[in-house]
Amino acid sequence: MTLTNWAGNTAFRARDVHHPTSLEELQRLVSASAQVRALGSGHSFNDVADTTGDLVILDRMPDTVEIDSAAAQVRVPARMTYARLAPIVHQAGFALANMASLPHISVAGSVATGTHGSGDRIQGLAAAVSSLDLVTADGSVLTLSRGDADFPGAVVALGALGVVTSLTLDLVPAFQVRQYVREGLPVDALADFDEIMASGYSVSLFTDWRDTRVWLKRTEELTSPDWYGTRPADAPRHPLPTMPADSCTLQLGVPGPWHERLPHFRPDFEPSGAGDELQSELILPREHAVKALRELYTIGDRIRPVLQISEVRTIAADDLWLSPFHGRDSVGLHFTWVKDPAGVRPVLELVEETLAPFDPRPHWGKLFTRWPSCPERFRSLARRLDPAGKFANDFTRILLGE
Ligand SMILES: Cc1cc2nc3c(=O)[nH]c(=O)nc-3n(C[C@H](O)[C@H](O)[C@H](O)COP(=O)(O)OP(=O)(O)OC[C@H]3O[C@@H](n4cnc5c(N)ncnc54)[C@H](O)[C@@H]3O)c2cc1C
């Protein structure tokens, strides 16, 4: 059976798929292979994880989680999902600072592509990494930690430097979150974009570029009845207005642990319509948010025929070389498209063209057509750690200009 990504729009071309059960087996495999790449949980929408050689899936590796309470850190096996990790961390009295909308994604794969949630003061998931172990081209294990010169290049690295086997993540004390959905945000409220996005620990706008709803994830109760001209949703909501909300985390302001509120989707359910979508996201400097949103409203009629829903999120800057948030507080403009690659492409190109004046960067795990330039220091790091291009694939060859 052909192995595909979650959305089924990429069929992996690997000659062989391996599930090593130990570090030693993985090291032998990598050292003997001419072309090799790790696959996480396969949730990316493009061919970033593909290879024509050996595809390695770490789902049978030892899955011990080690929590260092004194240091407030957790060491995680690379292929573990956030859905499995989060309750373990919570049980120990800790939390991850943020989570993505879907908890089913693997830690290594998410970090490798710069995956993020929302929150003015919260960075992407990769910024929580303080150290990682990777098996490099000759089969040896390299540990890189915060403070090492190569570290900022090795965290968001698209699998191009080696196979990551474990990551150490920073933790914060466990906390409670209340999730509210507010409907009918008037277009005029865009003028208050900064205040709206600052109204919760994590805030997302869901819009079809006509009607906008707000997902507010707050540590405090929301008391204002007509918050920014909106009305409270009278029942749980799915981000797609027509979908039932049974796959969504609890809303209506009921307090609950961080990992049961920060993701939009529950760990024990696949989101409704699972796999029946494509996604793109462009990440812009935060200061361009309002102008960029206004531009997208003007092409809303062109976007809507192939759009399921858009999501607007904010993300704090980090210092990771390939991170879409490198050096700039950012706004993420996300598009969940219908699953029609040919119909979506011209509209995606139009969106990219519309947003081009705002210096956008693409989400590495989603669909895009305009490639950003690759920082020279990442190119030299990839050449130094992987001189023969063992971990290269079509995606990284374009990025690295090879
Ligand atoms: C329904 C849905 C919701 C999503 N929500 C969000 C969201 O809220 N925010 C967001 O930012 N993104 C989101 N995404 C995108 C998703 O987070 C990214 O595509 C992410 O990379 C998925 O992780 P993965 O484990 O599936 O990675 P994969 O697609 O399996 O791999 C991604 C990359 O990581 C590399 N990789 C994986 N494991 C390793 C390893 N052990 N060592 C080295 N390299 C490795 C692969 O080679 C590849 O280059 C969503 C995707 C879906 C399908």
The ligand as a Gaussian input file, in Angstrom:
#p B3LYP/6-31G(d) Opt

LIG

0 1
 C       -5.101000      19.105000      10.713000
 C       -3.773000      19.819000      10.812000
 C       -3.651000      20.860000      11.696000
 C       -2.436000      21.556000      11.773000
 N       -2.344000      22.579000      12.671000
 C       -1.232000      23.303000      12.724000
 C       -1.114000      24.386000      13.650000
 O       -2.004000      24.629000      14.471000
 N        0.015000      25.130000      13.618000
 C        1.015000      24.880000      12.731000
 O        2.009000      25.621000      12.738000
 N        0.978000      23.820000      11.890000
 C       -0.126000      23.043000      11.877000
 N       -0.178000      21.972000      11.017000
 C        1.002000      21.638000      10.231000
 C        1.860000      20.617000      10.987000
 O        2.063000      21.018000      12.316000
 C        3.240000      20.455000      10.357000
 O        3.082000      20.015000       9.068000
 C        4.152000      19.506000      11.154000
 O        5.365000      19.367000      10.488000
 C        3.532000      18.165000      11.363000
 O        4.371000      17.331000      12.125000
 P        4.641000      15.848000      11.598000
 O        5.215000      15.069000      12.707000
 O        3.422000      15.321000      10.954000
 O        5.757000      16.148000      10.527000
 P        6.027000      15.391000       9.109000
 O        5.114000      15.975000       8.100000
 O        6.002000      13.934000       9.313000
 O        7.497000      15.884000       8.833000
 C        7.783000      17.245000       8.718000
 C        9.288000      17.442000       8.594000
 O        9.925000      17.037000       9.801000
 C       10.969000      16.134000       9.497000
 N       11.078000      15.186000      10.611000
 C       10.096000      14.478000      11.186000
 N       10.616000      13.709000      12.170000
 C       11.936000      13.935000      12.199000
 C       13.028000      13.439000      12.962000
 N       12.845000      12.530000      13.902000
 N       14.260000      13.897000      12.695000
 C       14.463000      14.819000      11.720000
 N       13.494000      15.331000      10.966000
 C       12.234000      14.885000      11.200000
 C       10.548000      15.456000       8.208000
 O       11.647000      14.910000       7.513000
 C        9.941000      16.642000       7.471000
 O       10.946000      17.381000       6.870000
 C       -1.349000      21.209000      10.949000
 C       -1.459000      20.117000      10.078000
 C       -2.666000      19.418000      10.031000
 C       -2.768000      18.252000       9.109000

